[in-house]
Amino acid sequence: METRGTVTLAVYRLNLGTGFREFLRELAELSRGVRQVDVSVVPLPVKPLRDLVAGRKSYTSYRRSVRAVLERLATVVSSGRVLSGPALLKFGNTSFLSVVNATTGREVSRKVVRLDPYCGGYTGRPPVVEVGGLRICLTVLDDVLYPEVARYCTYSGASVMVGVVPPLLDLDPEVLVAASRARAVENRIHVIVAGGYSESGATPTVLVRSDGKPVDLSSEGKSEVVYVSIGPSPSEPGEDPELRKWYAEIIRELNKRARLP
């Protein structure tokens, strides 16, 4: 792992109750004033996903639209590596919600899910990406509620746990904030929840320091970009391959109990 300096992230909070066209229009307007950062975290709208699950949209149409939006994101959000999701890139008996690096078009996180009713988990482990020497553990939707996922992130050497949590599930905002603070204190890592809002509900955007103290909390129905800079720390967690392996096994066992693949 390379020696790192300070890494700055831009966390977008947007109206996620629109279609892709309106979403891109709003994103383009908001991005004009964004300063240079290392990573941009952009949640995708949930309306197209709900339309797909409800049968109002075909999967072929949905996937084509998602691919087009991800290609546009790389030009609309021109600052740093762009991580965006969740996108349903496989739909059927086994479905995958993914976080995609829009800068390269590559899938960086894959979460196996069962939809309607929702149940999700990782078949092996949540992914860890490295930006400027900073290890970021990527999670999706309700992962922050589970201590086992955060432990895996910690033993993978991650200093930050980033969750993409659009208003797709009926998550209690107060519980989401409390869980974010608990995961930060338990693991001495920073926790970032990239939320958003829609007509049917909202999830907060949460930035919590490794000591459990909130840096920023936004639950309003307005679009904004929240910045966080994370510098090196002598108390950063170290990688522990043995414990990481055990927590990966625990996550697999949890998936089996939920009857996920």
C-alpha contacts under 8 A as a table, 3 or more apart, distances in Angstrom:
res1	aa1	res2	aa2	distance
1	M	133	G	6.24
2	E	132	G	7.68
2	E	133	G	5.07
3	T	133	G	5.96
4	R	132	G	5.89
4	R	133	G	4.63
4	R	134	L	6.61
4	R	232	P	6.65
5	G	132	G	7.30
5	G	133	G	7.59
5	G	231	G	5.98
5	G	232	P	6.08
6	T	229	S	6.39
6	T	230	I	5.40
6	T	231	G	4.04
6	T	232	P	6.43
7	V	37	V	7.72
7	V	38	D	6.10
7	V	39	V	8.00
7	V	131	V	7.73
7	V	132	G	6.66
7	V	134	L	7.04
7	V	229	S	5.59
7	V	230	I	5.31
7	V	231	G	6.39
8	T	37	V	5.23
8	T	38	D	5.37
8	T	39	V	6.62
8	T	227	Y	7.01
8	T	228	V	5.69
8	T	229	S	4.16
8	T	230	I	6.30
9	L	37	V	5.82
9	L	38	D	5.92
9	L	39	V	4.71
9	L	40	S	5.72
9	L	41	V	7.40
9	L	227	Y	5.74
9	L	228	V	5.39
9	L	229	S	6.31
10	A	37	V	6.52
10	A	39	V	6.27
10	A	40	S	4.70
10	A	41	V	6.23
10	A	225	V	6.23
10	A	226	V	5.73
10	A	227	Y	4.67
10	A	228	V	6.71
11	V	40	S	6.00
11	V	41	V	4.92
11	V	42	V	6.61
11	V	194	A	6.22
11	V	225	V	5.58
11	V	226	V	5.10
11	V	227	Y	6.23
12	Y	40	S	7.43
12	Y	41	V	6.10
12	Y	42	V	5.31
12	Y	43	P	7.23
12	Y	194	A	6.98
12	Y	223	S	7.67
12	Y	224	E	6.18
12	Y	225	V	4.59
12	Y	226	V	6.46
13	R	42	V	7.61
13	R	43	P	7.68
13	R	194	A	6.95
13	R	195	G	6.22
13	R	196	G	5.12
13	R	197	Y	7.80
13	R	205	T	6.97
13	R	222	K	7.57
13	R	223	S	5.26
13	R	224	E	5.27
13	R	225	V	6.04
13	R	226	V	7.72
14	L	26	E	7.91
14	L	27	L	7.62
14	L	43	P	7.79
14	L	196	G	5.33
14	L	197	Y	6.53
14	L	222	K	6.94
14	L	223	S	4.61
14	L	224	E	6.81
15	N	18	T	6.76
15	N	23	F	7.29
15	N	45	P	7.43
15	N	196	G	6.18
15	N	197	Y	5.14
15	N	198	S	5.58
15	N	221	G	7.46
15	N	222	K	7.29
15	N	223	S	6.56
16	L	23	F	7.16
16	L	43	P	7.81
16	L	44	L	6.65
16	L	45	P	3.96
16	L	46	V	5.74
16	L	47	K	7.08
16	L	166	P	7.16
16	L	167	P	7.59
16	L	196	G	6.11
16	L	197	Y	5.68
16	L	198	S	5.42
17	G	45	P	5.98
17	G	46	V	6.01
17	G	47	K	5.27
17	G	197	Y	6.90
17	G	198	S	4.25
17	G	199	E	6.33
17	G	200	S	7.77
18	T	22	E	6.07
18	T	23	F	6.11
18	T	45	P	6.33
18	T	46	V	7.60
18	T	47	K	5.87
18	T	48	P	7.97
18	T	198	S	7.70
19	G	22	E	5.67
19	G	23	F	6.16
19	G	45	P	6.84
19	G	47	K	6.12
19	G	48	P	6.15
20	F	23	F	4.93
20	F	24	L	6.15
20	F	45	P	6.90
20	F	48	P	7.48
20	F	65	S	7.43
20	F	69	V	6.96
21	R	24	L	5.35
21	R	25	R	6.38
22	E	25	R	5.08
22	E	26	E	6.28
23	F	26	E	5.32
23	F	27	L	6.06
23	F	45	P	6.97
24	L	27	L	4.94
24	L	28	A	6.01
24	L	69	V	7.52
24	L	73	L	7.94
24	L	76	V	7.98
25	R	28	A	5.28
25	R	29	E	6.52
26	E	29	E	5.25
26	E	30	L	6.23
27	L	30	L	5.11
27	L	31	S	5.96
27	L	76	V	7.36
28	A	31	S	5.20
28	A	32	R	6.64
28	A	76	V	5.62
28	A	77	V	7.49
29	E	32	R	5.74
30	L	33	G	6.52
30	L	34	V	7.41
30	L	223	S	7.64
30	L	224	E	7.14
30	L	225	V	7.81
31	S	34	V	5.19
31	S	76	V	7.05
31	S	77	V	6.16
34	V	79	S	7.83
34	V	225	V	7.54
35	R	79	S	7.45
36	Q	79	S	5.39
36	Q	80	G	7.13
37	V	40	S	7.11
37	V	79	S	5.66
37	V	80	G	5.44
38	D	79	S	6.91
38	D	80	G	4.29
38	D	81	R	6.22
38	D	131	V	7.42
38	D	132	G	7.80
39	V	79	S	7.25
39	V	80	G	4.77
39	V	81	R	4.67
39	V	82	V	5.96
39	V	83	L	7.37
39	V	131	V	7.75
40	S	77	V	7.71
40	S	79	S	6.91
40	S	80	G	6.22
40	S	81	R	6.03
40	S	82	V	4.76
40	S	83	L	6.16
41	V	82	V	6.05
41	V	83	L	4.98
41	V	84	S	5.96
41	V	164	V	7.94
41	V	194	A	7.08
42	V	82	V	7.15
42	V	83	L	6.21
42	V	84	S	4.76
42	V	85	G	7.02
42	V	194	A	7.53
43	P	84	S	5.39
43	P	85	G	5.19
43	P	86	P	6.81
43	P	164	V	6.14
43	P	165	V	7.39
43	P	166	P	6.34
43	P	194	A	6.76
43	P	195	G	7.18
43	P	196	G	7.47
44	L	84	S	6.44
44	L	85	G	5.17
44	L	86	P	6.25
44	L	87	A	7.33
44	L	166	P	7.46
45	P	48	P	6.90
45	P	49	L	7.79
45	P	166	P	7.46
46	V	49	L	5.19
46	V	50	R	6.16
46	V	166	P	6.99
46	V	167	P	7.13
46	V	168	L	6.15
47	K	50	R	5.09
47	K	51	D	6.12
48	P	51	D	5.01
48	P	52	L	6.22
48	P	57	K	7.58
48	P	62	Y	6.89
49	L	52	L	5.07
49	L	53	V	6.35
49	L	62	Y	7.65
49	L	88	L	7.57
50	R	53	V	5.18
50	R	54	A	6.07
51	D	54	A	5.13
51	D	55	G	6.15
51	D	56	R	4.89
51	D	57	K	5.42
52	L	55	G	5.20
52	L	56	R	5.80
52	L	57	K	4.61
52	L	58	S	6.09
52	L	59	Y	6.44
52	L	62	Y	7.01
53	V	56	R	7.66
53	V	57	K	7.93
53	V	115	L	7.56
53	V	116	D	7.45
54	A	57	K	7.71
55	G	58	S	6.82
57	K	61	S	6.75
57	K	62	Y	6.71
58	S	61	S	5.31
58	S	62	Y	6.22
59	Y	62	Y	4.91
59	Y	63	R	5.95
59	Y	91	F	7.31
60	T	63	R	5.34
60	T	64	R	6.15
61	S	64	R	5.23
61	S	65	S	6.21
62	Y	65	S	5.18
62	Y	66	V	6.18
63	R	66	V	5.03
63	R	67	R	6.18
63	R	88	L	7.56
63	R	89	L	6.73
64	R	67	R	5.27
64	R	68	A	6.33
65	S	68	A	5.12
65	S	69	V	6.19
66	V	69	V	5.11
66	V	70	L	6.14
66	V	87	A	7.02
67	R	70	L	5.23
67	R	71	E	6.29
68	A	71	E	5.22
68	A	72	R	6.36
69	V	72	R	5.06
69	V	73	L	6.14
70	L	73	L	5.06
70	L	74	A	6.89
70	L	84	S	7.80
70	L	100	V	7.94
70	L	102	A	5.34
70	L	105	G	7.09
71	E	74	A	5.79
71	E	75	T	7.54
71	E	102	A	6.48
71	E	103	T	7.95
71	E	105	G	7.12
72	R	75	T	5.48
72	R	76	V	6.07
73	L	76	V	4.97
73	L	77	V	5.56
73	L	82	V	7.60
73	L	102	A	6.23
73	L	103	T	7.74
74	A	77	V	5.66
74	A	78	S	6.13
74	A	82	V	6.88
74	A	102	A	5.50
74	A	103	T	4.97
75	T	78	S	5.43
77	V	82	V	7.21
79	S	82	V	7.65
81	R	101	N	7.01
81	R	102	A	7.62
81	R	103	T	5.97
82	V	101	N	5.63
82	V	102	A	5.36
82	V	103	T	5.71
83	L	99	V	6.54
83	L	100	V	5.68
83	L	101	N	4.70
83	L	102	A	6.11
83	L	103	T	7.98
84	S	99	V	5.45
84	S	100	V	5.35
84	S	101	N	6.50
84	S	102	A	6.64
84	S	164	V	7.91
85	G	97	L	7.88
85	G	98	S	6.13
85	G	99	V	4.44
85	G	100	V	6.21
85	G	164	V	6.74
86	P	97	L	5.52
86	P	98	S	5.15
86	P	99	V	5.31
86	P	100	V	7.96
86	P	140	V	7.00
86	P	164	V	6.97
87	A	97	L	5.34
87	A	98	S	5.12
87	A	99	V	6.55
87	A	100	V	7.78
88	L	91	F	6.67
88	L	95	S	7.11
88	L	96	F	5.67
88	L	97	L	4.54
88	L	98	S	6.27
89	L	95	S	7.58
89	L	96	F	5.93
89	L	97	L	6.42
89	L	98	S	6.66
90	K	94	T	7.33
90	K	95	S	4.94
90	K	96	F	5.15
90	K	97	L	7.55
91	F	94	T	6.48
91	F	95	S	4.44
91	F	96	F	6.82
92	G	95	S	5.54
93	N	114	R	7.87
94	T	112	V	6.92
94	T	113	V	7.02
94	T	114	R	7.10
94	T	261	P	7.21
95	S	112	V	5.78
95	S	113	V	5.46
95	S	114	R	6.52
96	F	110	R	5.97
96	F	111	K	5.38
96	F	112	V	4.62
96	F	113	V	5.88
97	L	110	R	5.86
97	L	111	K	5.19
97	L	112	V	6.48
97	L	113	V	6.85
97	L	140	V	7.91
98	S	107	E	6.57
98	S	108	V	7.32
98	S	109	S	5.20
98	S	110	R	4.51
98	S	111	K	6.17
98	S	140	V	7.95
99	V	107	E	6.11
99	V	108	V	5.85
99	V	109	S	4.88
99	V	110	R	6.75
99	V	138	L	7.94
99	V	140	V	7.76
100	V	105	G	6.52
100	V	106	R	5.72
100	V	107	E	4.31
100	V	108	V	5.43
100	V	109	S	6.83
101	N	104	T	5.72
101	N	105	G	5.55
101	N	106	R	5.38
101	N	107	E	6.15
101	N	108	V	6.33
102	A	105	G	4.74
102	A	106	R	6.99
107	E	110	R	7.35
108	V	127	P	6.98
108	V	129	V	7.79
109	S	126	P	6.87
109	S	127	P	5.77
109	S	138	L	6.67
109	S	139	T	7.53
110	R	122	Y	7.32
110	R	126	P	7.68
111	K	120	G	6.80
111	K	121	G	5.78
111	K	122	Y	5.05
111	K	123	T	7.37
111	K	126	P	7.78
111	K	140	V	7.27
112	V	120	G	5.74
112	V	121	G	5.50
112	V	122	Y	5.71
112	V	123	T	6.56
112	V	260	L	7.37
112	V	261	P	7.57
113	V	118	Y	7.02
113	V	119	C	5.59
113	V	120	G	4.02
113	V	121	G	6.32
113	V	260	L	7.28
114	R	117	P	7.01
114	R	118	Y	5.42
114	R	119	C	5.01
114	R	120	G	6.09
114	R	260	L	7.41
115	L	118	Y	4.26
115	L	119	C	6.47
119	C	258	A	7.29
120	G	255	N	7.73
120	G	260	L	7.45
121	G	251	I	7.61
121	G	254	L	7.88
121	G	255	N	5.80
121	G	260	L	7.40
122	Y	125	R	5.53
122	Y	126	P	6.37
122	Y	251	I	6.88
122	Y	252	R	7.03
122	Y	255	N	7.11
123	T	251	I	7.68
123	T	252	R	5.88
123	T	255	N	7.05
123	T	261	P	6.86
124	G	248	A	5.96
124	G	249	E	7.58
124	G	251	I	7.08
124	G	252	R	6.04
125	R	152	Y	7.57
125	R	248	A	5.54
125	R	251	I	7.16
126	P	137	C	6.89
126	P	138	L	6.39
126	P	139	T	6.36
126	P	149	V	7.31
126	P	152	Y	7.75
126	P	153	C	7.46
127	P	137	C	5.86
127	P	138	L	5.78
127	P	139	T	7.78
128	V	135	R	6.33
128	V	136	I	5.40
128	V	137	C	4.32
128	V	138	L	6.19
128	V	153	C	7.39
128	V	156	S	7.33
128	V	158	A	6.96
129	V	135	R	5.72
129	V	136	I	5.28
129	V	137	C	6.48
129	V	138	L	7.56
130	E	133	G	5.81
130	E	134	L	5.37
130	E	135	R	4.46
130	E	136	I	6.08
131	V	134	L	5.16
131	V	135	R	6.58
131	V	136	I	7.62
134	L	158	A	7.49
134	L	159	S	6.86
134	L	160	V	7.98
135	R	157	G	6.74
135	R	158	A	4.54
135	R	159	S	5.78
135	R	160	V	6.68
136	I	158	A	5.41
136	I	159	S	6.39
136	I	160	V	4.95
136	I	161	M	5.90
136	I	162	V	6.75
137	C	153	C	5.62
137	C	158	A	5.87
137	C	159	S	7.93
137	C	160	V	6.17
137	C	161	M	4.78
137	C	162	V	6.07
138	L	161	M	6.20
138	L	162	V	5.14
138	L	163	G	6.04
138	L	164	V	7.94
139	T	143	D	5.99
139	T	144	V	7.55
139	T	161	M	7.24
139	T	162	V	6.06
139	T	163	G	4.55
139	T	164	V	6.48
140	V	143	D	5.91
140	V	163	G	5.27
140	V	164	V	5.03
140	V	165	V	6.16
141	L	144	V	7.72
141	L	163	G	6.71
141	L	164	V	5.97
141	L	165	V	4.43
141	L	166	P	7.07
141	L	168	L	7.96
141	L	169	L	7.65
142	D	145	L	5.73
142	D	146	Y	7.75
142	D	165	V	7.21
142	D	171	L	7.83
143	D	146	Y	5.62
143	D	149	V	6.60
143	D	163	G	7.38
144	V	147	P	7.30
144	V	149	V	7.35
144	V	150	A	7.06
144	V	163	G	7.04
144	V	176	L	7.51
144	V	179	A	6.41
144	V	180	S	6.28
144	V	183	R	7.21
145	L	176	L	7.15
145	L	179	A	5.64
145	L	180	S	7.68
146	Y	149	V	5.73
146	Y	150	A	7.01
147	P	150	A	5.24
147	P	151	R	6.16
147	P	183	R	6.59
148	E	151	R	5.05
148	E	152	Y	6.28
148	E	247	Y	6.49
148	E	250	I	7.35
148	E	251	I	6.84
149	V	152	Y	5.17
149	V	153	C	6.41
149	V	247	Y	7.76
149	V	251	I	7.22
150	A	153	C	4.96
150	A	154	T	6.26
150	A	161	M	7.31
150	A	183	R	6.39
150	A	187	N	7.18
151	R	154	T	5.01
151	R	155	Y	6.23
151	R	187	N	6.72
151	R	244	R	7.91
151	R	247	Y	7.05
152	Y	155	Y	5.26
152	Y	156	S	6.15
152	Y	243	L	7.92
152	Y	244	R	5.46
152	Y	247	Y	5.56
152	Y	248	A	6.72
153	C	156	S	5.14
153	C	157	G	6.77
153	C	158	A	5.53
153	C	161	M	6.99
154	T	157	G	5.37
154	T	158	A	5.34
154	T	159	S	7.15
154	T	187	N	6.27
154	T	189	I	7.30
154	T	237	P	6.27
154	T	238	G	7.56
154	T	239	E	7.30
155	Y	158	A	7.33
155	Y	237	P	7.40
155	Y	238	G	6.75
155	Y	239	E	4.96
155	Y	240	D	4.92
155	Y	241	P	6.87
155	Y	243	L	6.34
155	Y	244	R	5.06
156	S	238	G	7.54
156	S	239	E	4.91
156	S	240	D	6.48
156	S	241	P	7.07
156	S	244	R	6.15
157	G	237	P	5.58
157	G	238	G	4.82
157	G	239	E	4.03
157	G	240	D	7.30
158	A	161	M	7.15
158	A	189	I	7.53
158	A	237	P	6.87
158	A	238	G	7.92
158	A	239	E	7.81
159	S	189	I	5.09
159	S	190	H	6.29
159	S	236	E	6.25
159	S	237	P	6.48
160	V	189	I	5.52
160	V	190	H	4.65
160	V	191	V	5.76
160	V	192	I	7.40
161	M	189	I	7.05
161	M	190	H	6.22
161	M	191	V	4.82
161	M	192	I	6.16
162	V	191	V	6.03
162	V	192	I	4.72
162	V	193	V	5.94
162	V	194	A	7.49
163	G	191	V	7.90
163	G	192	I	6.16
163	G	193	V	4.77
163	G	194	A	6.09
164	V	193	V	6.11
164	V	194	A	4.94
164	V	195	G	6.61
165	V	168	L	7.70
165	V	193	V	6.44
165	V	194	A	5.68
165	V	195	G	4.96
165	V	196	G	7.57
165	V	203	T	6.93
166	P	169	L	7.94
166	P	194	A	7.24
166	P	195	G	4.93
166	P	196	G	5.32
166	P	197	Y	7.33
166	P	202	A	7.52
166	P	203	T	6.29
167	P	170	D	7.31
167	P	171	L	7.90
167	P	195	G	7.08
167	P	196	G	6.33
167	P	197	Y	6.26
167	P	198	S	7.09
167	P	201	G	6.15
167	P	202	A	5.13
167	P	203	T	5.37
171	L	175	V	7.53
171	L	176	L	7.00
171	L	203	T	7.38
172	D	175	V	5.26
172	D	176	L	6.24
173	P	176	L	5.00
173	P	177	V	6.24
173	P	203	T	5.98
173	P	204	P	6.25
174	E	177	V	5.20
174	E	178	A	6.12
175	V	178	A	5.04
175	V	179	A	5.94
176	L	179	A	5.17
176	L	180	S	6.16
176	L	204	P	7.92
177	V	180	S	5.11
177	V	181	R	6.38
177	V	204	P	7.72
177	V	206	V	6.83
178	A	181	R	5.23
178	A	182	A	6.16
179	A	182	A	4.95
179	A	183	R	6.08
180	S	183	R	5.29
180	S	184	A	6.26
180	S	191	V	6.14
180	S	192	I	7.77
180	S	193	V	7.75
180	S	206	V	7.72
180	S	208	V	6.95
181	R	184	A	5.13
181	R	185	V	6.30
181	R	191	V	7.56
181	R	208	V	6.26
181	R	212	G	4.71
181	R	213	K	7.04
181	R	214	P	7.47
182	A	185	V	5.28
182	A	186	E	5.99
182	A	212	G	6.79
183	R	186	E	5.18
183	R	187	N	6.06
183	R	188	R	7.95
183	R	189	I	7.72
183	R	191	V	7.38
184	A	187	N	5.50
184	A	188	R	5.32
184	A	189	I	5.03
184	A	190	H	5.67
184	A	191	V	5.87
184	A	208	V	6.91
184	A	209	R	6.76
184	A	210	S	4.94
184	A	211	D	6.43
184	A	212	G	5.30
185	V	188	R	5.18
185	V	189	I	7.25
185	V	210	S	6.02
185	V	211	D	5.33
185	V	212	G	5.03
187	N	210	S	7.62
188	R	210	S	4.57
188	R	211	D	6.26
188	R	236	E	7.61
188	R	237	P	7.31
189	I	209	R	7.08
189	I	210	S	4.34
189	I	211	D	7.77
189	I	236	E	7.57
189	I	237	P	7.51
190	H	207	L	7.66
190	H	208	V	5.76
190	H	209	R	4.72
190	H	210	S	4.41
191	V	206	V	7.72
191	V	207	L	6.04
191	V	208	V	5.15
191	V	209	R	6.65
191	V	210	S	7.26
192	I	205	T	7.66
192	I	206	V	5.63
192	I	207	L	4.68
192	I	208	V	6.37
193	V	204	P	7.46
193	V	205	T	5.38
193	V	206	V	4.87
193	V	207	L	6.54
194	A	204	P	7.50
194	A	205	T	5.02
194	A	206	V	6.82
195	G	202	A	7.42
195	G	203	T	4.93
195	G	204	P	5.08
195	G	205	T	4.54
195	G	206	V	7.65
196	G	202	A	5.77
196	G	203	T	5.50
196	G	204	P	6.54
196	G	205	T	6.89
196	G	219	S	7.94
196	G	221	G	7.83
197	Y	201	G	6.03
197	Y	202	A	4.04
197	Y	203	T	6.29
197	Y	220	E	7.81
197	Y	221	G	5.77
197	Y	222	K	7.85
198	S	201	G	5.38
198	S	202	A	5.97
198	S	221	G	7.64
202	A	219	S	7.15
202	A	221	G	7.60
203	T	219	S	6.62
204	P	217	L	6.85
204	P	218	S	5.54
204	P	219	S	4.35
204	P	220	E	7.76
205	T	216	D	7.87
205	T	217	L	5.76
205	T	218	S	5.10
205	T	219	S	6.37
206	V	214	P	7.38
206	V	215	V	7.91
206	V	216	D	6.01
206	V	217	L	4.78
206	V	218	S	6.65
207	L	214	P	5.80
207	L	215	V	5.32
207	L	216	D	5.12
207	L	217	L	6.42
207	L	228	V	7.79
208	V	211	D	7.89
208	V	212	G	5.83
208	V	213	K	5.63
208	V	214	P	4.23
208	V	215	V	5.47
208	V	216	D	7.19
209	R	212	G	5.36
209	R	213	K	5.39
209	R	214	P	6.13
209	R	215	V	6.48
210	S	213	K	7.41
214	P	217	L	6.95
216	D	226	V	7.92
232	P	236	E	7.62
233	S	236	E	5.50
240	D	243	L	5.63
240	D	244	R	6.01
241	P	244	R	4.95
241	P	245	K	6.10
242	E	245	K	5.23
242	E	246	W	6.53
243	L	246	W	5.03
243	L	247	Y	6.25
244	R	247	Y	5.24
244	R	248	A	6.16
245	K	248	A	5.08
245	K	249	E	6.37
246	W	249	E	5.09
246	W	250	I	6.36
247	Y	250	I	4.85
247	Y	251	I	6.20
248	A	251	I	5.14
248	A	252	R	6.29
249	E	252	R	5.04
249	E	253	E	6.23
250	I	253	E	5.06
250	I	254	L	6.26
251	I	254	L	5.07
251	I	255	N	6.33
252	R	255	N	5.08
252	R	256	K	6.39
253	E	256	K	5.03
253	E	257	R	6.38
254	L	257	R	5.15
254	L	258	A	6.41
255	N	258	A	5.04
255	N	259	R	6.15
255	N	260	L	5.16
255	N	261	P	7.24
256	K	259	R	4.75
256	K	260	L	5.64
256	K	261	P	7.11
257	R	260	L	7.62
